[in-house]
Amino acid sequence: MQIQQAFLDAQDGLVRSIDWLYFHGNHFRWNLLDPQSNPTNGENFNRFNQRLSGKIPNLSAKTQRLSGCFHLGIHPHFHSYYHLCTELIPQVLTQRESHWLLPWWLPVNYITFLQQLRIRFTVLPPRTFQCESLTIPEKPSHQDITNSVEYLRQNYLGSSNACTGFNSRIYISRRRVKRRHLQNEQELLPILDRYGYGIVELEDWSLEKQIQFFSGVTHMVAPHGAGLTNALWMPVGTKVLEIRPSYASGDFCFSEICELFCLEHEVLVPTRGPTFQLEPALLTEFLQRWHPKV
């Protein structure tokens, strides 16, 4: 979708075009002129009900003008490794010749990686801009994602594999993050060790290292979280175990990745309790099925 004379809030990517607002790309739309036509419930309503309590671009306010044609690369979720790999990177690789607008809060290692892709972009500070011409890209198709992954595999899988010195069976720990951290992880580590799983924490890893490392992983166990995005780089037919706080965590996003790239994906959901914990016996039973000779 291309908009002329668009007003962009570079803090979170909200776009105003006269009497319409677009948020999360063009996934959510809101009519300012005819409020009765807007939804009264559901995700669209909830997103805008929360967002409109803040500042929206004022058409009469004096703003900095950006002359030329630009593509919107600002989305509230682009700080996430999952959304970076399944949305932003496929979008920019599909439109390699475009000039992209990115948010100031994008992690430095993401910016560095986009520079390596030789993408033309401008990082905007958190204020409102008027864009002469702004294209809001569509959400990438499955084909866009597979093309992007193939491109990255071809260009970032050198002869020196980052898995050197590590077992190809990996457990991704989330002990350094607050959300979806297995509270009884220490109880599970001896079980994982018994079945030959190395422990990794990915918070400080570059994108290149993750791509290279997981190209050599054959079995991955992880709590639901961004680390599971690395299933994108794993070989066809390898195995992924996702430990979810609830059955529908993440709207099955990692199930879709594994299906798209022909991985064997399974899910464990602990008995619901006040904290996110996995019964050790449940993990032992599962790993014994995967590795019956241990």
N, C-alpha and C positions, 0 to 999 in steps of 0.2 A: 504494500500500500504506500503510495507516494502522496505526500501532503505539501502543498505550497504554503509558505509563510506560517510554518508551525512554531508554536511556542513550547519549548522543552525545559522541564525542570530536571537539571542534570544530577540532582541528588538521587532520584530513584527512577528516572525515565518516564515520568508522566508527561504526556503530550497533549496539548490543547490546539484544536483547529476550530476557531470561531466558537461554535456551541457544542462541540464534541470533545470528549476526553478519551484518551487511549492509555491503557495501563497494562503492564506485563506484556510488552510488545503490543500487538493489537488483539490479544486474547480477551481483554475486558474493555468494554465500551460504555460510555455514559453520556446521555443527552442532557445538556444543561438547559436547553430551551424548552424541552417538553418532558419535565420530570415524570409525568404520568406514564410515559412509555418505558421507563426504566424498570427493571425487575424489583420486586419487593422482598425477595428472599433468595437464598442460594449463594454460591461463591462470588458471582459478579457483584451482587448487592453487598455482601460482607466486605469485599475488597474495597469498594468505593465508599461505603459507609465509614470505614476506618480512615481511608485516605483523604476524604473531603473534609475531615475535621482539621486537617492541616492546610498549608498554603497551596493554592493552585495558581498557575500562571495568569497574570492580569494583562489583558490585551492592550490596555491603555498605559501600562507602566513602561518606563524607559528600560530597555534591555539591550544587551550586546547582540549585534546582528552577525550571523555567520553566512557569508556569501558563498554560493556554490551548492553542489549536491552532496548530501551526506546520507549514511546509513546509520540507523540507531543500534548501538551496541550497549545500551544501558538498560538493565533489568534488575529488579530488587534481589534476585537470586543468583546473580552472576559471580558472587563471592564463593559459591559452592563449586567444588570440583566436579560434581555430577552435572550441574547445569553448564559449566564451562565446556566439558567434553561432549555433551549431547545436544547443546544448543549453540553457544557462541562460536566455538571453533568450526562446527559444520556450516554455520551461516557465513562466517568470513571466508572460508575456503570456497564456498559456492559463489561468492561475490568478491573474488580476490582483487579486482581492479577498483573497488569502491573505496571511498574515504569514510572510515568508521569513527563514530563518536563513542568514547568509553568513559566510565565514571572514575573519579579521582580515588575512590576507595578500593579499586580492583587490586588484589595482592600483587606485590612487585614481581614475584616469579611468574604470574600470569602475563603481566605486561612484557616481561623479558621473552617469554615463549612466543607471544604474538609478534614481537619484533623479529624473532628468528624465522617466523613464517613469512616475513617481508610483507606484512599487512600495513597499509597506509591508515593511520589513525591519529586522532587528537584526543588527549585526556582532558576532560572538562572539570572545572571546579564546581562546587555545589551551589550553583545559582541558575537563574532562568536565562535562556538564550532564545533568540528568534532565528530560525533556520529558513533560508530562502527556499530550499527544497529538502525535505526529509523523507526517506523511505523507511517504513517500519517493516522489517522482514517477517516473513511467515515462519512459523515453527518448522524446524527441519523435518523432512520426511525420513522414513527409515532408510531410503536409498541415499539421502544426503549424509546420514550418520555413517552408514557402511562405507561410503566413498571417503569420508573424512578419516575414519579409522584405518582404512587401507593406505591412504596417503601418509599418515603418521607412522604406521608400521614400516613402510618402505623407507622413510627418511630418518627414523630415529632408532632403528634396530641395527646397530653396527655389529661388527664381528666380535667386539668385546661386550659380553652380556653381563649386566649388573647383578645377575644371580650368582656370580662366582662366590663361592664360600658359603652359600645358603642352600638349605634343603629346598626342594621344589614343592614341599608341603608347607603352607604358610597360614598362620593365624594373625589377623590384623587386630591389634589392641586399640581400644578407645579410652585407655586409662587417663589420658591427658585432656580429655574433653568432658564437659559437664553432662551433655545429653547422651542418652542411650549407651551409657557405660555399664557393662556387666558388673554389678556390685560384688559378686563372688568370684571375680576373675582369678584370684589367687588359688582358689580351689580347683579351677579348671586347668591351670597351666601344667601340673604334673601329668594330667591325662593327655593333653596335647603333646607333651614331650614324649610320652610313652609311644605314641603313634607317629613320632618323627616330624612334628610340626615346629618350625621355627617361628619366633615371635617378632613382629615388626610394628613399629609406630611410624606413621607416614606424614605427620604434621610438617616436618621440615624437609621433606623430599621434593626435589624438582620434578617437573612433569616428565622430562627426558628420562630421569632415573626410574620413575614409576612405569613408564612405557617399556623400558628395557627390562626392568626387573620382572614384571608380571608376564612378559613374553615367555619366560622359562618356568612359570608356576603351573603345576598340574592339579593341585588341590588347594582350595582356599576356604578357610572358615573365618567368618567375621560377623560381629553384631551389625544390625542394620545401620548403615551410614555411608558417607561419601566414599570410603575406601573400597566399597564393593564396585564402584565405577570401574576399577581396574580389571574387572572381568572383560572389558572391551579389548584388552591386549592379550588375553590368554588364548592358547591354541584351541582349535575346534575339538570338542569332545571331552575337554577337561571338566573338573568337578568344582562346584561352588556350593557351600553351605551357608545360608543366611539365617542368623538368629534374630528373630523379630520380637519386639515387645508385644505386638499384637498381630493378628493374622494379616490385616490390611495395611500395615505400616508402609508409608510411601506410595500408596496406591499401586503396589506391585511393580514399581519402576525397574527394579533390578531383575525381576522375572522377565520383563520385556527385553532387557539387554541380553540376558542369557539365551533366551529363545531366538533373538535376532542373530546371534553369533554361534548358535548350535552348541551351547555348553549344557552340561548336566547340572541343573540347578535344583536344590532342595531347601526346605525351610524347616526350622525348629521354632516352635513358639512355647516358651516356658509357661508353667502354671501361673495364672495371673495372681499377682500379689502386690503389696505396697511398693516393692522395689523391683528393678529389672535384674532377675537372677535366673540362671539356668541350672537345673538339677544335674549334678555331676554324673549320675547314673544314666541320664538321658543322653548326654554327650558320649559317654563310653559306649553305650549300645549303638549309637549311630556310627561312630568311628570304627567300631568292630565290624560293622556291615560293609563299610568302605574298604577296610584293610583286614580281612579275615585271617591272614597269616601272621599277624602280630601276636 
